[in-house]
Amino acid sequence: MVLNLTKASDLLLIRVAVVPLKGTINIISNEDGQITASEMDGLLMDAVLKALGYRYELTIPSDREWGSMIDGNWTGMIGEVVNNRADLA
């Protein structure tokens, strides 16, 4: 299958859960509330997702954790994916 995507709005949207980690991924919020990533992992993620033909939006879990199981429920980035609030972590 070949996708013929001519404009950014035609690209598939991926929701990515991220947690800031100094020196690895830095999160920057603009006045519109849009979140972007910088540093090594942020720039790599941006390049890979764009090369694969995806648009993406970043989300930060409210607990700002990677994820752990507490009372049978996942928290953090893993919880975002398990609870369908993100597609990728």
Backbone as a ProteinNet text record, in pm:
[ID]
protein_1_A
[PRIMARY]
MVLNLTKASDLLLIRVAVVPLKGTINIISNEDGQITASEMDGLLMDAVLKALGYRYELTIPSDREWGSMIDGNWTGMIGEVVNNRADLA
[TERTIARY]
84.4	0	88.8	55.5	129.6	36.4	81.4	4.3	53.5	-37.2	-1.3	-48.3	39.2	5.2	68.7	-15.7	35.4	47.5	-19.3	-10.1	-5.7	41.9	62.2	-66.1	-180.6	-305.9	-347.2	-288.2	-317	-239.4	-135.1	-51.9	-125.2	-97.9	-158	-105	-191.8	-155	-126.1	-9.2	31.3	40.3	-20	-10.6	103.4	202	321.3	329.9	332	349.6	498.8	536.7	677.8	691.3	806.4	842.3	976.8	987.1	1115	1225.6	1344.2	1460.7	1580.3	1636.5	1744.5	1856.5	1893.8	2001	1958.5	1835.5	1786.6	1667.4	1564.5	1447.6	1397.4	1396.2	1349.9	1216.2	1120	986.7	969.4	920.6	899.1	752.5	684.7	545.1	538.5	461.8	445	317.1	289	173.2	39.4	37.5	-84.2	-106	-10.2	-19.4	36.9	89.4	148.8	285	312.9	435.7	528.6	655.4	756.8	872.2	951.8	1063.4	1194.9	1296	1430.6	1525.4	1653.5	1758.6	1765.6	1855.4	1888.8	1767.2	1697	1584.5	1469.2	1444.2	1336.8	1361.8	1484.1	1517.5	1514.8	1560.7	1556.1	1411.9	1327	1186.6	1121.1	1147.8	1093.2	1136.3	1263.9	1315.2	1255.1	1246.2	1193.3	1045.3	965.6	821.9	793.9	866.3	847	890.2	1001.9	1048.9	948.6	879	778.2	644	634	512.4	404.1	443.2	345.9	355.1	239.7	234.3	225.3	265.2	252.8	222.9	161.2	142.3	192.7	255.1	313.7	219.1	219.2	141.8	230.1	216.2	293.3	196.6	224.6	136	128.3	12.5	-6	89.3	128.5	220.1	367.5	391.3	526.2	618.9	562.1	636.2	643.7	738	750.1	636.5	603.6	492.5	523.3	426.5	435.6	292.9	283.9	154	122.2	11.3	-33.6	-178.6	-203.9	-339.7	-404.5	-325.7	-378.9	-394.5	-349.9	-361.2	-224.2	-200.4	-74.4	-78.6	35.1	49.4	145.6	171.6	273.9	249.9	361.2	352.9	286.5	315.7	254.5	103.3	61.1	-81.3	-148.3	-76.9	-132	-163.1	-71.4	-92.2	-202	-194.7	-293.2	-434.7	-448.3	-579.5	-617.7	-546	-574.9	-570.4	-484.3	-462.5	-337.9	-261.4	-142.1	-127.2	-62.2	-38.4	100.4	190.6	331	389	484.7	551.2	701.1
-117.6	0	123.7	218.7	344.1	457.1	537	654.2	774.4	847	969.6	1086.5	1134.1	1241.8	1370.6	1469.2	1592.3	1707.1	1698.2	1806.8	1748.7	1827.6	1780.5	1727	1786.5	1741.4	1603.8	1554.9	1420.5	1312.9	1351.5	1254.4	1196.6	1071.2	1005.4	1067.7	1081.3	1143.6	1036.5	1045	954.7	1037.1	986.4	1050.9	983.9	1063.2	1010	1061.1	967.4	1003.5	1017.7	1126.8	1153	1203.9	1177.3	1231.7	1300.5	1428.1	1499.4	1430.7	1425.1	1368.2	1452.4	1524.2	1618.3	1555.1	1622.7	1577.4	1475.2	1425.8	1324.1	1375.6	1420.9	1477.6	1595.1	1710.7	1832.2	1870.2	1907.9	1942.2	2093.3	2148.9	2292.8	2316.1	2399.8	2434.3	2577	2597.7	2733.3	2794.6	2917.8	2986.3	2926.4	2848	2779.5	2648	2610.6	2485.5	2366.1	2388.4	2279.4	2245.1	2115.7	2066.7	2017.5	2057.8	2005.9	1949.5	1865.3	1801.1	1843.1	1855.2	1883	1785.2	1807.3	1718.4	1594.1	1503.5	1389.9	1302.5	1250.8	1160.9	1233	1357.6	1434.1	1457.9	1493.3	1517.4	1387.8	1278	1147.8	1104.8	1116.9	1081.3	1163.2	1293	1381.1	1335	1306.1	1264.9	1131.7	1034.6	902.9	910.8	976.8	984.5	1061.1	1168.2	1241.8	1158.9	1085.4	1000.6	889.2	841.7	737.2	793.2	924.8	987.7	1011	1038	1065.2	1209.2	1263.3	1382.1	1328.8	1406.8	1357.1	1471.9	1435.8	1530.3	1464	1543.4	1492.6	1515.7	1422.2	1434.9	1392.6	1460.6	1429.1	1370.8	1250.9	1193.8	1285.4	1291.5	1382.5	1350.6	1223	1188	1199.9	1230.3	1249.4	1129.8	1009.9	886.3	801.6	708.1	615.5	514.4	466.2	373.3	258.8	227.4	111.1	62.6	-62.1	-121.8	-94.3	-25.6	3.2	-41.7	-133.3	-187.2	-233.6	-296.5	-351.1	-250.9	-128.5	-24.7	31.4	52.2	112.2	262.9	320.1	464.6	514.7	642.8	701.9	684	681.3	668.8	537.9	428.9	300.3	308	372	391.9	473	570.4	649.8	560.6	468.2	377.3	276	213.4	111.2	170.3	294	359.7	438.8	415.6	474.5	627.1	684.9	829.4	862.1	757.8	772.8	645.7	660.2	545.7	487.8	566.9	531.1	597.1	531.6	591.2	573.8
0	0	0	-83.7	-91.9	-50.9	44.9	86	8.7	-50.7	-121.3	-35.7	50.2	143.4	95	69.9	11	109.1	222.8	320.3	460.5	554.6	691.8	753.5	724	784.1	733.9	623.7	573.1	648.3	721.3	790.6	911	940.8	1056.3	1184.6	1284.8	1411.8	1515.8	1578.9	1686.3	1815	1922.5	2053.6	2130.1	2172.2	2236.8	2380.9	2476.2	2617.2	2644.6	2707.3	2737.9	2881.5	2938.8	3069.6	3052.3	3087.5	3073.6	3153.2	3094	3159.1	3118.1	3213.7	3186.1	3103.1	2995.3	2908.5	2804.9	2815.6	2722.2	2642.7	2712.6	2646.1	2729.7	2669	2734.6	2672.2	2753.8	2706.4	2711.3	2600.9	2589.6	2556.1	2634.9	2607.6	2554.9	2447	2396.2	2455.1	2420.2	2478.8	2436	2327.3	2283.6	2357.4	2444.3	2516.9	2441.4	2320.6	2244.3	2303.1	2312.9	2373.1	2262.6	2269.2	2177.9	2260	2195.9	2264.9	2202.1	2286.4	2237.3	2305.4	2291.9	2342.4	2253.7	2285.4	2200.7	2165.1	2264.2	2236	2169.2	2207.8	2145.6	1998.2	1963.7	1823.3	1742.6	1802.1	1734.2	1710.2	1811.6	1797.9	1687.2	1684.4	1581.4	1441.8	1424.8	1294.2	1249.7	1340.1	1304.4	1269.2	1352.8	1325.1	1197	1171.9	1046.2	926.2	938.7	828.6	798.3	900.6	881	833.3	827	775.8	878.5	1002.8	1108.2	1156.6	1193.2	1276.6	1418.6	1516.7	1653.3	1747	1858.5	1967.5	2093.7	2176.9	2300.2	2416.8	2508.2	2630.1	2747.5	2858.3	2978.5	3081.2	3131.7	3233.7	3356.1	3418.3	3532.2	3647.6	3662.6	3771.1	3730	3601.3	3546.7	3574.8	3568	3593.8	3467.4	3465.8	3353.5	3357.3	3474.4	3489.4	3582.7	3665.9	3753.8	3782.1	3825.7	3857	4002.8	4028.6	4164.7	4175.7	4264.5	4286.3	4155.9	4070.2	3944.9	3832.6	3853.2	3750.1	3716	3587.5	3544.5	3560.8	3600	3613.3	3505.4	3503.3	3417.7	3269	3193.5	3047.8	3007.1	3078.4	3045.9	3066.3	3174.8	3199.2	3088.9	3034.5	2924.2	2803.7	2773.2	2659.9	2691.5	2809	2846.9	2849.4	2893.8	2904	2779.3	2669.3	2539	2537.2	2619.6	2615.1	2534.6	2497.9	2412.6	2328.7	2214.5	2126.1	2145.8	2199.9	2209.8	2333.8	2397.7	2513.7	2500.1
[MASK]
+++++++++++++++++++++++++++++++++++++++++++++++++++++++++++++++++++++++++++++++++++++++++

